[in-house]
Amino acid sequence: MSDERSLSLPELNDRIAILQDNIRQLIEQAAGAAGERNEERIAGRINQQNEELEKLTKERDARLNR
């Protein structure tokens, strides 16, 4: 996401929900993944999704607390 400030509050909430679902799916994939390379790839994707989720959550919370 290049600029979370350009999203409306409903768009932020939708994006947060999508990221949460993506993370849940990635965790399920990680549980079934065989091999260190697959686990590393999935872990990297989970970290990226978590970073994005944190940014969007902070932006949403800042807006709600204004």
Distance bins in CASP14 RR format, pairs under 12 A and 6 or more apart:
PFRMAT RR
TARGET T0000
AUTHOR 0000-0000-0000
RMODE 2
METHOD distances of the structure
MODEL  1
1 7 1 0 0 1 0 0 0 0 0 0 0
1 11 0 0 0 0 0 1 0 0 0 0 0
1 12 0 0 0 0 1 0 0 0 0 0 0
1 15 1 0 0 1 0 0 0 0 0 0 0
1 16 0 0 0 0 0 1 0 0 0 0 0
1 18 0 0 0 0 0 1 0 0 0 0 0
1 19 0 0 0 0 1 0 0 0 0 0 0
1 48 0 0 0 0 0 1 0 0 0 0 0
1 49 0 0 0 0 0 1 0 0 0 0 0
1 51 0 0 0 0 0 1 0 0 0 0 0
1 52 1 0 1 0 0 0 0 0 0 0 0
1 53 0 0 0 0 0 1 0 0 0 0 0
1 54 0 0 0 0 0 1 0 0 0 0 0
1 55 1 0 0 1 0 0 0 0 0 0 0
1 56 1 0 0 1 0 0 0 0 0 0 0
1 59 0 0 0 0 1 0 0 0 0 0 0
2 52 0 0 0 0 0 1 0 0 0 0 0
2 55 0 0 0 0 0 1 0 0 0 0 0
3 11 0 0 0 0 0 1 0 0 0 0 0
3 12 0 0 0 0 0 1 0 0 0 0 0
3 55 0 0 0 0 0 1 0 0 0 0 0
3 56 0 0 0 0 0 1 0 0 0 0 0
3 59 0 0 0 0 1 0 0 0 0 0 0
4 11 0 0 0 0 1 0 0 0 0 0 0
4 12 1 0 0 1 0 0 0 0 0 0 0
4 13 0 0 0 0 0 1 0 0 0 0 0
4 15 1 0 0 1 0 0 0 0 0 0 0
4 16 0 0 0 0 0 1 0 0 0 0 0
4 19 0 0 0 0 0 1 0 0 0 0 0
4 51 0 0 0 0 0 1 0 0 0 0 0
4 52 0 0 0 0 1 0 0 0 0 0 0
4 53 0 0 0 0 0 1 0 0 0 0 0
4 54 0 0 0 0 0 1 0 0 0 0 0
4 55 1 0 1 0 0 0 0 0 0 0 0
4 56 1 0 1 0 0 0 0 0 0 0 0
4 57 0 0 0 0 1 0 0 0 0 0 0
4 58 0 0 0 0 1 0 0 0 0 0 0
4 59 1 0 1 0 0 0 0 0 0 0 0
4 60 0 0 0 0 1 0 0 0 0 0 0
4 61 0 0 0 0 0 1 0 0 0 0 0
4 62 0 0 0 0 0 1 0 0 0 0 0
4 63 0 0 0 0 0 1 0 0 0 0 0
5 11 0 0 0 0 0 1 0 0 0 0 0
5 12 0 0 0 0 1 0 0 0 0 0 0
5 55 0 0 0 0 0 1 0 0 0 0 0
5 56 0 0 0 0 0 1 0 0 0 0 0
5 58 0 0 0 0 0 1 0 0 0 0 0
5 59 1 0 0 1 0 0 0 0 0 0 0
5 60 0 0 0 0 0 1 0 0 0 0 0
5 62 0 0 0 0 1 0 0 0 0 0 0
5 63 0 0 0 0 1 0 0 0 0 0 0
6 12 0 0 0 0 0 1 0 0 0 0 0
6 15 0 0 0 0 0 1 0 0 0 0 0
6 56 0 0 0 0 0 1 0 0 0 0 0
6 59 0 0 0 0 0 1 0 0 0 0 0
7 13 0 0 0 0 1 0 0 0 0 0 0
7 14 0 0 0 0 1 0 0 0 0 0 0
7 15 1 0 0 1 0 0 0 0 0 0 0
7 16 0 0 0 0 0 1 0 0 0 0 0
7 55 0 0 0 0 0 1 0 0 0 0 0
7 56 1 0 0 1 0 0 0 0 0 0 0
7 59 1 0 0 1 0 0 0 0 0 0 0
7 60 0 0 0 0 1 0 0 0 0 0 0
7 63 0 0 0 0 1 0 0 0 0 0 0
8 14 0 0 0 0 1 0 0 0 0 0 0
8 15 0 0 0 0 0 1 0 0 0 0 0
8 59 0 0 0 0 0 1 0 0 0 0 0
8 60 0 0 0 0 0 1 0 0 0 0 0
8 63 0 0 0 0 1 0 0 0 0 0 0
9 15 0 0 0 0 0 1 0 0 0 0 0
9 16 0 0 0 0 0 1 0 0 0 0 0
9 56 0 0 0 0 0 1 0 0 0 0 0
9 59 0 0 0 0 1 0 0 0 0 0 0
9 60 1 0 0 1 0 0 0 0 0 0 0
9 61 0 0 0 0 0 1 0 0 0 0 0
9 62 0 0 0 0 0 1 0 0 0 0 0
9 63 1 0 0 1 0 0 0 0 0 0 0
9 64 1 0 0 1 0 0 0 0 0 0 0
9 66 0 0 0 0 0 1 0 0 0 0 0
10 16 0 0 0 0 0 1 0 0 0 0 0
10 17 0 0 0 0 0 1 0 0 0 0 0
10 60 0 0 0 0 0 1 0 0 0 0 0
10 63 0 0 0 0 0 1 0 0 0 0 0
11 17 0 0 0 0 0 1 0 0 0 0 0
11 18 0 0 0 0 0 1 0 0 0 0 0
11 56 0 0 0 0 1 0 0 0 0 0 0
11 59 0 0 0 0 0 1 0 0 0 0 0
11 60 0 0 0 0 0 1 0 0 0 0 0
11 63 0 0 0 0 0 1 0 0 0 0 0
12 18 0 0 0 0 0 1 0 0 0 0 0
12 19 0 0 0 0 0 1 0 0 0 0 0
12 52 0 0 0 0 0 1 0 0 0 0 0
12 53 0 0 0 0 0 1 0 0 0 0 0
12 55 0 0 0 0 0 1 0 0 0 0 0
12 56 1 0 1 0 0 0 0 0 0 0 0
12 57 0 0 0 0 1 0 0 0 0 0 0
12 58 0 0 0 0 0 1 0 0 0 0 0
12 59 1 0 0 1 0 0 0 0 0 0 0
12 60 1 0 1 0 0 0 0 0 0 0 0
12 61 0 0 0 0 1 0 0 0 0 0 0
12 62 0 0 0 0 0 1 0 0 0 0 0
12 63 1 0 0 1 0 0 0 0 0 0 0
12 64 0 0 0 0 1 0 0 0 0 0 0
13 19 0 0 0 0 0 1 0 0 0 0 0
13 20 0 0 0 0 0 1 0 0 0 0 0
13 56 0 0 0 0 1 0 0 0 0 0 0
13 57 0 0 0 0 0 1 0 0 0 0 0
13 59 0 0 0 0 0 1 0 0 0 0 0
13 60 1 0 0 1 0 0 0 0 0 0 0
13 61 0 0 0 0 0 1 0 0 0 0 0
13 63 0 0 0 0 0 1 0 0 0 0 0
13 64 0 0 0 0 0 1 0 0 0 0 0
14 20 0 0 0 0 0 1 0 0 0 0 0
14 21 0 0 0 0 0 1 0 0 0 0 0
14 56 0 0 0 0 0 1 0 0 0 0 0
14 60 0 0 0 0 0 1 0 0 0 0 0
15 21 0 0 0 0 0 1 0 0 0 0 0
15 22 0 0 0 0 0 1 0 0 0 0 0
15 49 0 0 0 0 0 1 0 0 0 0 0
15 52 0 0 0 0 1 0 0 0 0 0 0
15 53 0 0 0 0 1 0 0 0 0 0 0
15 55 0 0 0 0 0 1 0 0 0 0 0
15 56 1 0 1 0 0 0 0 0 0 0 0
15 57 0 0 0 0 0 1 0 0 0 0 0
15 59 0 0 0 0 1 0 0 0 0 0 0
15 60 0 0 0 0 1 0 0 0 0 0 0
16 22 0 0 0 0 0 1 0 0 0 0 0
16 23 0 0 0 0 0 1 0 0 0 0 0
16 49 0 0 0 0 0 1 0 0 0 0 0
16 50 0 0 0 0 0 1 0 0 0 0 0
16 52 0 0 0 0 1 0 0 0 0 0 0
16 53 1 0 0 1 0 0 0 0 0 0 0
16 54 0 0 0 0 0 1 0 0 0 0 0
16 55 0 0 0 0 0 1 0 0 0 0 0
16 56 1 0 1 0 0 0 0 0 0 0 0
16 57 1 0 0 1 0 0 0 0 0 0 0
16 58 0 0 0 0 0 1 0 0 0 0 0
16 59 0 0 0 0 1 0 0 0 0 0 0
16 60 1 0 0 1 0 0 0 0 0 0 0
16 61 0 0 0 0 0 1 0 0 0 0 0
17 23 0 0 0 0 0 1 0 0 0 0 0
17 24 0 0 0 0 0 1 0 0 0 0 0
17 53 0 0 0 0 0 1 0 0 0 0 0
17 56 0 0 0 0 0 1 0 0 0 0 0
17 57 0 0 0 0 0 1 0 0 0 0 0
17 60 0 0 0 0 0 1 0 0 0 0 0
18 24 0 0 0 0 0 1 0 0 0 0 0
18 25 0 0 0 0 0 1 0 0 0 0 0
18 49 0 0 0 0 1 0 0 0 0 0 0
18 52 0 0 0 0 1 0 0 0 0 0 0
18 53 0 0 0 0 1 0 0 0 0 0 0
18 56 0 0 0 0 1 0 0 0 0 0 0
19 25 0 0 0 0 0 1 0 0 0 0 0
19 26 0 0 0 0 0 1 0 0 0 0 0
19 45 0 0 0 0 0 1 0 0 0 0 0
19 46 0 0 0 0 0 1 0 0 0 0 0
19 48 0 0 0 0 1 0 0 0 0 0 0
19 49 1 0 1 0 0 0 0 0 0 0 0
19 50 0 0 0 0 1 0 0 0 0 0 0
19 51 0 0 0 0 1 0 0 0 0 0 0
19 52 1 0 1 0 0 0 0 0 0 0 0
19 53 1 0 1 0 0 0 0 0 0 0 0
19 54 0 0 0 0 1 0 0 0 0 0 0
19 55 0 0 0 0 1 0 0 0 0 0 0
19 56 1 0 0 1 0 0 0 0 0 0 0
19 57 0 0 0 0 1 0 0 0 0 0 0
19 60 0 0 0 0 0 1 0 0 0 0 0
20 26 0 0 0 0 0 1 0 0 0 0 0
20 27 0 0 0 0 0 1 0 0 0 0 0
20 46 0 0 0 0 0 1 0 0 0 0 0
20 49 0 0 0 0 1 0 0 0 0 0 0
20 50 0 0 0 0 1 0 0 0 0 0 0
20 52 0 0 0 0 0 1 0 0 0 0 0
20 53 1 0 0 1 0 0 0 0 0 0 0
20 54 0 0 0 0 0 1 0 0 0 0 0
20 56 0 0 0 0 0 1 0 0 0 0 0
20 57 0 0 0 0 1 0 0 0 0 0 0
21 27 0 0 0 0 0 1 0 0 0 0 0
21 28 0 0 0 0 0 1 0 0 0 0 0
21 49 0 0 0 0 1 0 0 0 0 0 0
21 53 0 0 0 0 0 1 0 0 0 0 0
22 28 0 0 0 0 0 1 0 0 0 0 0
22 29 0 0 0 0 0 1 0 0 0 0 0
22 42 0 0 0 0 0 1 0 0 0 0 0
22 45 0 0 0 0 1 0 0 0 0 0 0
22 46 0 0 0 0 1 0 0 0 0 0 0
22 48 0 0 0 0 1 0 0 0 0 0 0
22 49 1 0 1 0 0 0 0 0 0 0 0
22 50 0 0 0 0 1 0 0 0 0 0 0
22 52 0 0 0 0 1 0 0 0 0 0 0
22 53 0 0 0 0 1 0 0 0 0 0 0
23 29 0 0 0 0 0 1 0 0 0 0 0
23 30 0 0 0 0 0 1 0 0 0 0 0
23 42 0 0 0 0 0 1 0 0 0 0 0
23 43 0 0 0 0 0 1 0 0 0 0 0
23 44 0 0 0 0 0 1 0 0 0 0 0
23 45 0 0 0 0 1 0 0 0 0 0 0
23 46 1 0 0 1 0 0 0 0 0 0 0
23 47 0 0 0 0 1 0 0 0 0 0 0
23 48 0 0 0 0 1 0 0 0 0 0 0
23 49 1 0 1 0 0 0 0 0 0 0 0
23 50 1 0 0 1 0 0 0 0 0 0 0
23 51 0 0 0 0 0 1 0 0 0 0 0
23 52 0 0 0 0 1 0 0 0 0 0 0
23 53 1 0 0 1 0 0 0 0 0 0 0
23 54 0 0 0 0 0 1 0 0 0 0 0
24 30 0 0 0 0 0 1 0 0 0 0 0
24 31 0 0 0 0 0 1 0 0 0 0 0
24 46 0 0 0 0 0 1 0 0 0 0 0
24 49 0 0 0 0 1 0 0 0 0 0 0
24 50 0 0 0 0 0 1 0 0 0 0 0
24 53 0 0 0 0 0 1 0 0 0 0 0
25 31 0 0 0 0 0 1 0 0 0 0 0
25 32 0 0 0 0 0 1 0 0 0 0 0
25 42 0 0 0 0 0 1 0 0 0 0 0
25 45 0 0 0 0 1 0 0 0 0 0 0
25 46 0 0 0 0 1 0 0 0 0 0 0
25 49 0 0 0 0 1 0 0 0 0 0 0
26 32 0 0 0 0 0 1 0 0 0 0 0
26 33 0 0 0 0 1 0 0 0 0 0 0
26 38 0 0 0 0 0 1 0 0 0 0 0
26 39 0 0 0 0 0 1 0 0 0 0 0
26 41 0 0 0 0 1 0 0 0 0 0 0
26 42 1 0 1 0 0 0 0 0 0 0 0
26 43 0 0 0 0 1 0 0 0 0 0 0
26 44 0 0 0 0 1 0 0 0 0 0 0
26 45 1 0 1 0 0 0 0 0 0 0 0
26 46 1 0 1 0 0 0 0 0 0 0 0
26 47 0 0 0 0 1 0 0 0 0 0 0
26 48 0 0 0 0 1 0 0 0 0 0 0
26 49 1 0 0 1 0 0 0 0 0 0 0
26 50 0 0 0 0 1 0 0 0 0 0 0
26 53 0 0 0 0 0 1 0 0 0 0 0
27 33 0 0 0 0 0 1 0 0 0 0 0
27 39 0 0 0 0 0 1 0 0 0 0 0
27 42 0 0 0 0 1 0 0 0 0 0 0
27 43 0 0 0 0 0 1 0 0 0 0 0
27 45 0 0 0 0 0 1 0 0 0 0 0
27 46 1 0 0 1 0 0 0 0 0 0 0
27 49 0 0 0 0 0 1 0 0 0 0 0
27 50 0 0 0 0 0 1 0 0 0 0 0
28 42 0 0 0 0 1 0 0 0 0 0 0
28 46 0 0 0 0 0 1 0 0 0 0 0
29 38 0 0 0 0 1 0 0 0 0 0 0
29 39 0 0 0 0 1 0 0 0 0 0 0
29 41 0 0 0 0 1 0 0 0 0 0 0
29 42 1 0 1 0 0 0 0 0 0 0 0
29 43 0 0 0 0 0 1 0 0 0 0 0
29 44 0 0 0 0 0 1 0 0 0 0 0
29 45 0 0 0 0 1 0 0 0 0 0 0
29 46 0 0 0 0 1 0 0 0 0 0 0
29 49 0 0 0 0 0 1 0 0 0 0 0
30 36 0 0 0 0 0 1 0 0 0 0 0
30 38 0 0 0 0 1 0 0 0 0 0 0
30 39 1 0 0 1 0 0 0 0 0 0 0
30 40 0 0 0 0 0 1 0 0 0 0 0
30 41 0 0 0 0 1 0 0 0 0 0 0
30 42 1 0 1 0 0 0 0 0 0 0 0
30 43 1 0 0 1 0 0 0 0 0 0 0
30 44 0 0 0 0 0 1 0 0 0 0 0
30 45 0 0 0 0 1 0 0 0 0 0 0
30 46 1 0 0 1 0 0 0 0 0 0 0
30 47 0 0 0 0 0 1 0 0 0 0 0
30 49 0 0 0 0 0 1 0 0 0 0 0
31 38 0 0 0 0 0 1 0 0 0 0 0
31 39 0 0 0 0 0 1 0 0 0 0 0
31 42 0 0 0 0 1 0 0 0 0 0 0
31 46 0 0 0 0 0 1 0 0 0 0 0
32 38 0 0 0 0 1 0 0 0 0 0 0
32 39 0 0 0 0 1 0 0 0 0 0 0
32 42 0 0 0 0 1 0 0 0 0 0 0
33 39 1 0 1 0 0 0 0 0 0 0 0
33 40 0 0 0 0 1 0 0 0 0 0 0
33 41 0 0 0 0 1 0 0 0 0 0 0
33 42 1 0 1 0 0 0 0 0 0 0 0
33 43 0 0 0 0 1 0 0 0 0 0 0
33 45 0 0 0 0 0 1 0 0 0 0 0
33 46 0 0 0 0 0 1 0 0 0 0 0
34 42 0 0 0 0 0 1 0 0 0 0 0
35 41 0 0 0 0 1 0 0 0 0 0 0
35 42 0 0 0 0 0 1 0 0 0 0 0
35 43 0 0 0 0 0 1 0 0 0 0 0
36 42 0 0 0 0 0 1 0 0 0 0 0
36 43 0 0 0 0 0 1 0 0 0 0 0
37 43 0 0 0 0 0 1 0 0 0 0 0
37 44 0 0 0 0 0 1 0 0 0 0 0
38 44 0 0 0 0 0 1 0 0 0 0 0
38 45 0 0 0 0 0 1 0 0 0 0 0
39 45 0 0 0 0 0 1 0 0 0 0 0
39 46 0 0 0 0 0 1 0 0 0 0 0
40 46 0 0 0 0 0 1 0 0 0 0 0
40 47 0 0 0 0 0 1 0 0 0 0 0
41 47 0 0 0 0 0 1 0 0 0 0 0
41 48 0 0 0 0 0 1 0 0 0 0 0
42 48 0 0 0 0 0 1 0 0 0 0 0
42 49 0 0 0 0 0 1 0 0 0 0 0
43 49 0 0 0 0 0 1 0 0 0 0 0
43 50 0 0 0 0 0 1 0 0 0 0 0
44 50 0 0 0 0 1 0 0 0 0 0 0
44 51 0 0 0 0 1 0 0 0 0 0 0
45 51 0 0 0 0 0 1 0 0 0 0 0
45 52 0 0 0 0 0 1 0 0 0 0 0
46 52 0 0 0 0 0 1 0 0 0 0 0
46 53 0 0 0 0 0 1 0 0 0 0 0
47 53 0 0 0 0 0 1 0 0 0 0 0
47 54 0 0 0 0 0 1 0 0 0 0 0
48 54 0 0 0 0 0 1 0 0 0 0 0
48 55 0 0 0 0 0 1 0 0 0 0 0
49 55 0 0 0 0 0 1 0 0 0 0 0
49 56 0 0 0 0 0 1 0 0 0 0 0
50 56 0 0 0 0 0 1 0 0 0 0 0
50 57 0 0 0 0 0 1 0 0 0 0 0
51 57 0 0 0 0 0 1 0 0 0 0 0
51 58 0 0 0 0 0 1 0 0 0 0 0
52 58 0 0 0 0 0 1 0 0 0 0 0
52 59 0 0 0 0 0 1 0 0 0 0 0
53 59 0 0 0 0 0 1 0 0 0 0 0
53 60 0 0 0 0 0 1 0 0 0 0 0
54 60 0 0 0 0 0 1 0 0 0 0 0
54 61 0 0 0 0 0 1 0 0 0 0 0
55 61 0 0 0 0 0 1 0 0 0 0 0
55 62 0 0 0 0 0 1 0 0 0 0 0
56 62 0 0 0 0 0 1 0 0 0 0 0
56 63 0 0 0 0 0 1 0 0 0 0 0
57 63 0 0 0 0 0 1 0 0 0 0 0
57 64 0 0 0 0 0 1 0 0 0 0 0
58 64 0 0 0 0 0 1 0 0 0 0 0
58 65 0 0 0 0 0 1 0 0 0 0 0
59 65 0 0 0 0 0 1 0 0 0 0 0
59 66 0 0 0 0 0 1 0 0 0 0 0
60 66 0 0 0 0 0 1 0 0 0 0 0
END
